[in-house]
Amino acid sequence: NLALLVARVCQLYPNAIPSMLVSRFFRVYTQWRWPNPVMLCPIEENELGFSVWDPRKNPRDRTHHMPIITPAYP
């Protein structure tokens, strides 16, 4: 999960030097509006029968406090 959080900060600041990324990491996630999910790419729904994270469809997903969505399906 930490790697996904770091990757998202790197997406937000692609030209930043490493020391700046460290400070931006903590700034971004201190101000993040949780429980909005952290995603590296939009969610794609495939028809393999696995459920995807969607709080509108799955009531259990509404209870997540810090959703970090992986870019791979499932």
C-alpha positions as CSV (number, residue, x, y, z in Angstrom):
1,N,0.0,0.0,0.0
2,L,2.8,2.4,0.8
3,A,4.3,1.8,-2.7
4,L,0.9,2.8,-4.3
5,L,0.8,5.9,-2.1
6,V,4.3,6.9,-3.2
7,A,3.5,6.1,-6.8
8,R,0.5,8.4,-6.7
9,V,2.6,11.3,-5.3
10,C,5.1,10.6,-8.1
11,Q,2.3,10.9,-10.6
12,L,1.2,14.2,-9.1
13,Y,4.8,15.6,-9.2
14,P,6.6,13.9,-12.1
15,N,9.5,16.4,-12.2
16,A,10.2,16.7,-8.5
17,I,13.5,15.8,-6.9
18,P,13.4,13.0,-4.3
19,S,13.7,15.3,-1.2
20,M,10.7,17.3,-2.5
21,L,8.7,14.1,-3.0
22,V,9.2,13.1,0.6
23,S,7.8,16.4,1.9
24,R,5.0,16.3,-0.7
25,F,4.1,12.8,0.3
26,F,3.3,13.9,3.8
27,R,1.6,17.1,2.7
28,V,-0.6,15.3,0.2
29,Y,-1.8,12.6,2.6
30,T,-2.2,14.9,5.5
31,Q,-4.7,17.0,3.4
32,W,-6.2,14.0,1.6
33,R,-10.0,13.9,1.9
34,W,-10.4,10.4,3.3
35,P,-12.3,8.2,2.5
36,N,-11.8,9.3,-1.1
37,P,-9.8,6.4,-2.7
38,V,-6.2,6.7,-3.8
39,M,-6.0,5.4,-7.4
40,L,-3.2,5.3,-10.0
41,C,-5.7,4.9,-12.8
42,P,-9.5,4.8,-13.2
43,I,-11.3,1.7,-12.2
44,E,-12.1,-0.6,-15.1
45,E,-14.9,-3.1,-14.8
46,N,-14.2,-6.4,-16.5
47,E,-16.5,-9.3,-16.8
48,L,-14.5,-11.9,-14.9
49,G,-17.0,-12.2,-12.1
50,F,-14.8,-10.5,-9.5
51,S,-16.2,-7.6,-7.6
52,V,-14.6,-4.2,-7.9
53,W,-14.4,-1.4,-5.3
54,D,-17.6,0.6,-5.6
55,P,-19.3,2.1,-2.6
56,R,-22.4,2.8,-4.6
57,K,-22.9,-0.9,-5.3
58,N,-21.3,-2.6,-2.3
59,P,-22.4,-1.4,1.1
60,R,-19.3,-3.0,2.6
61,D,-17.1,-0.6,0.6
62,R,-18.7,2.4,2.3
63,T,-17.1,1.4,5.6
64,H,-13.5,1.7,4.3
65,H,-11.6,4.5,6.0
66,M,-8.6,4.6,3.8
67,P,-9.2,2.9,0.4
68,I,-6.1,2.4,-1.8
69,I,-7.2,0.8,-5.1
70,T,-4.7,-1.3,-6.9
71,P,-4.3,-0.7,-10.7
72,A,-4.6,-4.5,-11.5
73,Y,-7.9,-6.4,-11.8
74,P,-9.0,-8.2,-9.7
